[in-house]
């Protein structure tokens, strides 16, 4: 064993960035006697076989954009295998992952992108993929057709479940780094129907749940554009065919099938361009370097200009090559295609390169072009036909990395900065006002709590229906986060607008990202009101993550600002949330005092939603203080308010709390009735945390009635849900009660 220092090991609890974790890991290595990487590898391999020395060494370096939590914990255990110390590292990693910003923004498809265009050549490769099992790796240069091959091969199979994700391994925009595997798994699990509250926080647990969800299914997973092996490994599942594409060879990734893709043969190029074997066509293919992307773009040009001969296109390519010294096949093809576009279409292509998200719809394109939807849709149709824009699924569009890089360069060189900025502002306005419309449809009772926006002339999709509104928010979530990061002017109102959506949806990483961006923007703009709102929203997320001290500090800062601004509603909200945090600390006296002050403020300003929420929170504190009759009265008042507001989630919460109070008062029949209603409502809403609390409460009432077998069954159901949503408090509540009933959860039921 390596000699350890007499001083305590370095504390990871203060880490909030990947570089801070790496620095603490280096300090731990030094503390443990500075063992060699080979020594660490030997120890790690007892937990994670076949982990390479280089992969381990990478965990110690700065500048990383992603971490493998499981590997990092194995390294820590190799240096200091102490359970309490490992628990502190798990918490620090969880915090850091929650604060990783752009890498956490990723869109997954529950299905495959379209395969509409005729597919050319690649017969040996398709044969290999048709027979593939396990992991298949497709490698090759940019533009060689890796994604096209993977998707076409996928459509030839009969998988019952298909998942697709662009891992963004080589995106030209540094603001869009390679996707975080934990975020990818979050998207996969949601696509497979796992409720947000059941998705664990750490990477290893998400990976395990993903494998469990795919067990026994006929599944295909395409991991497109992978950066490296470390990004891919947590996404592998033994029961699924996983096809990985990358510009790197991924030599350390164990795979049953490997396809090294090269440029087209002359025969394949001729087939793509129209089965012509003329000298002119051969000139076109050679000038494009036989690269499929370049050839596809030229084929689109040829289809769009039926009055041109193949020789005309060959001559034009060679002319552009001589005049502009463009040797790269894609650059040459793009330049030729770009110069032929009508001015509006050319402008749209350039501006689309500045879109901060991974994909976009026609409304976003219309905002960038400042045009009506109809003409914009026609522009997109023509750009798609010429293969300058791709449409992986109906209504959603993307740019190939090489096209995006080319268009962005042209935009910088040829379009006035003021015009580009105006286009970006219109785009950001679209997302802000559409998000506001969606939130009004979903949560009309809370409209007064969201920012009041000035009148606008933005063309918005129809979002009056709650289902359509939620679908839009789910589709555009990663783009909304990207807008908050890209535009300080929009960060404050947009973050405040989507607060409830991120809170209810279980997106703590996104919430920290947008509220942190809003706070920075507000401070930079001397916007005290915006800063106060961002601080309290950050505090709520920190409380949800168990970071109660930070939650208290952010909320206290916001309270000072709200009082300075004489903002009664903000002050009431800060007081109420501080009451929640003090309750988490176990200081019920301070909690009750803050809630009482908040309640008085909400009643004074006529905020019935705030009043009802505070009544439920204060009632919960009164139960803990033994003031149960008062608690029951508060919960009944809250229940009346929530029902009057048609606030279903609030109604279920009030029913749960009222049931708990009635159990303590001995009103057991009334308690069971309330708790049964709460379980049903939470089930309808898919709110697993609330359902867990209600089930634990129901079990307590059953036990008080002497119906122990039913109580044990209900406690075990609550325990299973509490484990799925990673809630230690409700797990402990169920386990303690089961032990008291003589049914200790030695073997927790499968979940």
KABELFEN-V921716 format. One record per helix or strand of 2 or more residues. SS is the DSSP state (h for helix, s for strand). FROM is the first residue (numbers start at 1). LEN is the number of residues. If there is no record, write none. Layout:
ss: (SS & SS)
from: (FROM & FROM)
len: (LEN & LEN)
//
This chain:
ss: (h & h & h & h & h & h & s & h & s & h & s & h & h & h & s & h & s & s & h & h & h & h & h & h & h & h & s & s & h & h & h & h & h & h & h & h & h & h & h & h & h & h & h & h & h & h)
from: (18 & 37 & 53 & 69 & 83 & 102 & 108 & 123 & 135 & 146 & 161 & 181 & 196 & 203 & 219 & 229 & 240 & 257 & 266 & 279 & 292 & 310 & 329 & 343 & 362 & 373 & 390 & 396 & 401 & 417 & 444 & 466 & 488 & 499 & 508 & 528 & 548 & 568 & 588 & 608 & 628 & 648 & 668 & 688 & 708 & 728)
len: (14 & 8 & 6 & 11 & 17 & 3 & 2 & 8 & 5 & 11 & 6 & 11 & 3 & 12 & 6 & 5 & 7 & 4 & 8 & 9 & 13 & 15 & 12 & 10 & 8 & 13 & 4 & 3 & 14 & 26 & 6 & 21 & 10 & 7 & 17 & 17 & 17 & 18 & 18 & 17 & 17 & 18 & 18 & 17 & 17 & 13)
//
